[in-house]
Amino acid sequence: MTKETAPGTTLTGDPEPLPLVRHFGMRFSCTPRGARLARRLAGVRLDAWGWAYGTAAHDDVTLIVAELCANAVRHARVSGRDFRLDLGAHPAPDPAPAGRPVVLRVAVTDTVGERLPVTRPVRPLDDTGRGLAIVAALAARSGWRPRESGAPGKTVWAEYAAPVPS
């Protein structure tokens, strides 16, 4: 179950399974360069799926990818270990929000399970700490779950309600 992502709360939960229409998944080095490449490839994939560069859905989902990947690199970096990005397009569950019949799901899996994602109030003079607040503002739902198969780590995910691509 997903908890609300109000400031100061921990994101938890597991998204309900939805039928998969499209999927992109890849492992990246846990470096700023790996996070940048993940963001760029997600943008290319969204464009190929019909959400063109410059559309709200493309820009919002690319920003969600950027924030989640940057958090994996900054807070869950372990030398010699990668993070994984999964991007999927799913039909929205019934009833779908008006004009938003597609769910774009972003999931970033890292290898550190001890540091859990927590949103906190954003202070205007802070240089960092806005990533999960941005994700919470853009995503319809978000949360985290322990990494599958009992391996160390966690998966942080977000779902974006999108229009059918043109």
N, C-alpha and C positions, 0 to 999 in steps of 0.2 A: 504494500500500500504506500502511496506517495503522501508525504506530509507537505503541508503548505511551505513555501519557501520564503517566509517572512524573515526579516533581519534577525540574526542571532539563532536561527534554527538550523538543525542538521538536515540535509537532504537525505532521504531514505527511500527505499521502495524498489519495485521492479515493475516495468511497464507491462501491461497486458499484451499477450502475443497478438499480433495482427498479421493478416496475410501479406506476404512480401511481393511487391511488384518489381522493384529494382533494388540492387544492392551493390555497394562498393566497400571493400574492406582491404586494409593494408597495414603492415607494421612499419613504424618509422623509428629512426634513432631518437633517443630521448635527449635531443639538443634543440636549441633555437632554430637551427637549420631544418631539423626534422619537423618541428611544429609549423614552420613556414611552408614547407613542401606539402604537408597534410592539408593546410588551408587552401593552397593553390590547386591541388588535385581535387579537393572537394568542390571548389568553384567550377573547375573544368567539367566534372561529372554532372553537377547540377545543370550547367548550360547544355550538356549533351542530352540530358533528360527532358529539356524543354523549359526550364526556369532560367531565362536568359540573364546575362550580365546586366546589372543595373536595375533589375526588378526587385521589389521589396522582399520577396521570398528568397531570392538568390543572395541578396546582401545580408539579410537577417541570419539565414542558416550558415553562411560563410563566417559571419561574426561569432556565432555560437561555436562552430568548429574551432575557430582561432582561440577563443577564450578557454575552451576545455583542453585543447592541446597545449596551450601555454601553461595552464595549471599543472598538467601532467609533467611537463618539463621542469617547471619551477619547484613544485612541491613533492614530486614522486620520482625524482631522478635517481637511478641506481646505475652505477658504472657497468657497462656491458649489457644492459637490459633495454629493451625497446618499449614503446607504447603502441597500442593498436587503435586505429580509427575505423569505425563502421558507420556507414551512411546508408540509410534505407528509405525507400518510398513505399508507403502502405496506403491502402484505402482507409479512410477515416471510419471509425465505428459508428453505427447508427445510434442516435441521430447525429449527423455531421453538422458542425457549425455552418451557418449560412454562407454559401460560396466558398467553403474551405473543405472540400471532400478528400483531401490527401493529407496524410501525416508524414512529415519528413523527420525521421528519427536519427539522431546523432548519438553515438556511444564511443567513449574513449576509455580504454582499459589500460591500467598501469600495473606495476608490480609491487606497490607499497600499500599495504592494507592498514597500517597504523595511523596514517594521516588522513582523516576523513574530511570530506568537503563540508564547510560550514559557511552560510551566508552571515554577514554582519552588517551593521549600519555603516554606510559610507560617509566618511568625514571629508569635507571639501578640500582640505589641505593634504590629505594622504596621497602619496605617489602610487600606491598599489592597493589592491583589495577590492576592486570593482568588478572583477570577472564574473563571479557567480551572481552578483546583483544584475549585471547586464543579461546573463543567460536567463535568469528568472523573469526579467522584464520582457524578453522576446519570446520565450518558450511558453507553449500552452501548459506543459507539465515538465518536470525535471526531477531527478533523484539519483540515487546510487545504489549499487548492490555489490556484495562480495564477488570476487572473480569466480567464474565457473570452474568446475573440476577441482575445487579445493586448492588451487594454486594460490600463492600469496598475491594480494593486490585487490583492486576494486575496479568497477566499471561505473563511470559517471555518464548519465544519459540525459538527453533533452528531446522533447517532441515539439515540432513546429507545425501548426495547422496552416496548410498552404492551398491556394487555388489550383485547379487543374492547369497544367502548363499549356501555354498557347502554341 
